[in-house]
């Protein structure tokens, strides 16, 4: 279906050649027969859904994890040897963990749905010589379509008749300004879409005037459709935590199989029964797998997401919560993200003076009075019910510029009524309004300096009309443009009465220049501080925009994005090979005039260097890169549905500074998840050492699978979950991001897991040997309880990576204290309640035995506090 019409460069050929290429009469449009044929060839003008994964397929995919497969195997073996209760418990845990993974699978699907909602449902087209309104999905290449202010463009059009037409393409290209359209062909085949002035693109908004165009692309062949296709093919990447857990899971699975096999065959060689050794191997497998890890990580992330939501950062994917802590680059869209997405007058050069606003001067001299009147009266701005200005963004900016000087259009227009106007002419790049003023007529002209200044004979100063230096003024305008301003020249001419000839040639001549005005979409006031904070946290900001290079450079300098700013354009990127671009990508901090595909290329090139990349943006053009980035950040207020649906995180206040808080919170959450992993893996290591070493020192199997599951789920799970409430470590935003290659077990964690696990095992096996050889029938319950209480002492000691518990305060995390007390109560219940004795194979302990179980674990707490003291002194793990 979606084949492309003959020429992909319709902007380079005349309207007649386009019509010939598409075999259409521009006056009459297509015939019914042609419409039917093209519908069969090109299909409907819609963004069709591609096949979606079914719920069953998503559920099955959750069982591909190596640790889950080992648990399933353990459940099968346990059932085969008659341990039905163990089988039921293990399968229950596996199914619960698999269910958790189903909630994050619909982002790309919703993004495409949002793209479909963007398009106008109807289009006005000329067919068979008649203008008719049809559903936009019925448009085909060759249709002649009429667009006007207020319309959404419904297909990609080559314009052939333009009347003062301006289109807002910000959502598609990132361009701050509306684009003035023209009919004439353009020479360069490789022009970015933002510079194709004779084209109108699907999904953009007509803000002014009207135009006729011929459809050259529909559906997925439009620029918008290509983005929709990119959203479905650009793919997603694993977050840092997912990377680390995936690597950890694979290595742990191998280790589990090796240890279980060694124990199984060593037992057989000693003459142990096969069934007993199978039970031992199952126990080892269950002991080594951190069953509570997926649930605790998910709940910790959910709690973090809820907290971030209260600070205007909405998390659409839970792993995003922690991945913020690993981000090394933030590639930010300029318009609406770093800037306010609202044009403002920020420089006025008049009467030999340069000011930032009319509020800075006393408007008493004649030049400033006339300039203020021109700003107010030459616009077509209306006010809504809240007195907010509505209209073309440039004209709204001029209106507000006059308002800064206390000049309200609606207060003065009765004394200066508009009696005629010359609409904006794309070839002259200027417009004029004529106003009656007492007994004369004033013509106010505004437009591009290169169009207006040559028409000026003089300039108005406080001292009166003076000769004009056109070359100096044009150079001044050029300098303003290089600083990122959109520059307009303002001029006027006074007539004794309304001229008979009201044309551009008659009116826009012998003008008197009033001044130059510089407009810009300024940075958000809070962004510079946020960028400084990002740099302090080791995160490099990069600006990516579809805007003009001079504008991008000016904004980047204001924000201090980099000390040495080099702007790379989309054309520059296209001229480099993939390898050449990858070699340079880390040197560039500002990109301009880039396409959606190039945004993805930038993200991929950085990721090839091992960087974790965040991409912020609010437009349709940012959506594929948002999806491809490690973390995509959309804007909640001014962002498009497409960008929000493609993102991992949405800034509800559109405030770049919110990212800084989110990064800090993400680092805290990862720290706490890492503490849980340290806690649970040390606990599991203790269990594995106990099971592994017991046969070699002549002791029977110390723990049963159901007891191990209780420890892993309850003793690990409840305090582990409470660890997520720990406060931030000091200096959390002064340290660099975690490097991608950094493992979960870095900074001394694996050493801690090994030696503290051995310590817990030694205490447990010592208690077992004392009870077993002393003839106690409760020896297994003693081992079970010593292990449980040792882990509770351990969790108290690791609340901070470096600081002592007594420095951070025993009760500074009430949730953890509550979890410990609850775990102790539940342990007492399964030890002393007869019903649970049968399920967990326990028996009541004497007061003497219970005291032993409570005192031995204190050794773990003291040892870990001593370890942290050594870390603070720089003796270990440095």
GICOR-V738227 format. One line per field, one symbol per residue. psi: psi as a letter, one per 30 degrees, with the letter a starting at -180 (. if undefined). A space follows every 50 residues. Layout:
psi->???
This chain:
psi->dhlklekfhffflleeeeeeeghkjfefalleeeeeeeeeefaliljkkl kkkleeeeeeffgfkeeeeeeeeeeeeeeeggieeeeeeeeeeeeeeeee fffhggeeeeeeeeeeffkkflkjljkgfkklklkfffklkfkkkkllkf lkkflkkjkfjkjhkkkjgefeffkellkkllfkllejfgklffgifglk kkflkjfkallklkkfklbffleeeeeeeeeffflllkleeeeeeeeeee eeeeeeeeeeeeeeeeeeffglkeeeeeeeeeeeeeefkiefeeeeeeee eeeeeeeeefggjkkfkefeeffeffkfkjjkkekfeflfhjkkjfkkjl hglklflfffljifleeeeeeeeeeefglhklkafggkkkakeeeeeeee eeeeggjkeffffefhkkflljlkjeefhllkkkkkjcgakkkkkkakef eeeffkflkklffakllkjeeeeeeeeeeeefggkjkkkkllkkkflkle jileeeeilhljkeakkkkljlkkffeeeeeeeeeeggkkkkkklglkee eeeeeeeefhelejjkkkleeeeffkleeeeeffeffkfkklhlleeeee eeeeeeffggkjkkkklfleffeeeeeelekkjlkedflleeeefflfkk jfggjeffeeeeeeeeeeeeeeeeeeeeeeeeeeeeeeeeeefeefggkl jekleeeeeeeeeeeeeeeeefffgklkkkgfgflllkkefkleglhgee eeeeeeeeeeeeeeeeeeeeeefggkfgeeeeeeeeeeeeeeeeeefgfk fellefefkegfieeeeeeeeeeeeeeeefefkeefeeeghllkkleeee eeffeeffeeeeeeeeeeeeeefgflg.
